[in-house]
Amino acid sequence: MSIYKKILFTGSTGRFGKVFKKINNSNKFIYPTIKQLNIINQSSILKFFKKNKIDLVIHCAALSRPMNIHIKKPIESISTNIIGTANLVNECIKSEFK
């Protein structure tokens, strides 16, 4: 039995996320859309964490393929992959995640 009551899974609409969601469809997992949780927006993360009382984060949200998208959209790539990840890590630290 898991000690975690609410597990946030980011990136549930991506390739890996869709498969993970099919396998792990328990009510412990929360699979927000980008409208519900925008990792680029720090206040969106704070609001989501407070509302849902998250115990654990599995972060899979990313801009990944095709690889040339990083060249074509460097700001979006940096915002999602670096800044979005940093925003989540900062909120986890504030929430005393280990």
C-alpha positions in Angstrom: 0.0 0.0 0.0 1.3 3.4 -1.0 1.9 6.1 1.6 1.1 8.8 -1.1 -2.5 10.0 -1.3 -2.2 12.3 -4.2 0.4 11.9 -7.0 0.7 14.6 -9.6 1.7 13.4 -13.1 2.8 16.2 -15.5 2.8 15.5 -19.2 -0.1 13.1 -19.3 -1.0 14.1 -22.9 2.4 13.2 -24.2 3.5 9.9 -25.6 4.8 8.4 -22.3 2.0 10.1 -20.3 -0.8 8.4 -22.3 0.7 5.0 -21.7 1.3 5.7 -18.0 -2.2 6.9 -17.6 -3.7 3.7 -19.1 -1.6 1.6 -16.7 -2.0 3.7 -13.6 -5.6 4.9 -13.6 -6.1 4.8 -9.8 -7.6 7.8 -8.1 -4.3 8.6 -6.4 -3.0 10.0 -9.7 -3.9 13.5 -10.9 -3.4 14.1 -14.6 -3.9 17.8 -15.2 -4.2 19.5 -18.6 -2.1 22.5 -19.3 -5.1 24.7 -18.6 -5.3 23.2 -15.1 -1.6 23.3 -14.5 0.8 25.5 -16.5 4.3 24.7 -15.3 5.7 27.8 -17.0 3.5 29.9 -14.7 4.7 29.8 -11.0 1.3 31.0 -9.7 -0.5 28.3 -11.6 1.7 25.7 -9.9 1.2 27.2 -6.4 -2.6 27.4 -6.9 -2.7 23.8 -8.1 -0.5 22.5 -5.3 -2.6 24.3 -2.6 -5.9 23.1 -4.2 -4.9 19.5 -4.6 -2.5 18.9 -1.6 0.0 17.0 -3.7 2.2 14.4 -2.0 4.5 13.3 -4.9 5.3 14.6 -8.3 6.2 12.6 -11.4 7.3 15.2 -13.9 7.1 14.1 -17.5 6.0 17.3 -19.2 8.4 18.4 -21.9 8.9 19.6 -25.4 10.8 16.6 -26.9 10.2 15.6 -30.5 10.8 16.1 -33.3 14.2 17.4 -32.3 14.1 20.2 -34.8 11.3 21.8 -32.8 14.0 23.0 -30.3 15.7 24.9 -33.1 12.5 26.3 -34.6 11.0 27.2 -31.2 13.9 27.8 -28.8 11.9 30.0 -26.4 9.2 27.4 -26.0 11.8 24.7 -25.6 13.6 26.6 -22.8 10.4 27.7 -21.2 8.9 24.2 -20.9 12.0 22.0 -20.4 14.1 24.3 -18.2 12.0 27.0 -16.6 8.9 24.8 -16.2 11.0 22.1 -14.5 12.7 24.7 -12.3 9.3 26.1 -11.3 8.1 22.6 -10.3 11.2 21.9 -8.3 10.9 25.2 -6.5 7.3 24.5 -5.5 8.3 21.0 -4.4 11.0 22.5 -2.2 8.5 25.1 -0.7 6.1 22.2 -0.1 8.9 20.3 1.7 9.0 17.5 -0.9 11.9 15.1 -0.5 
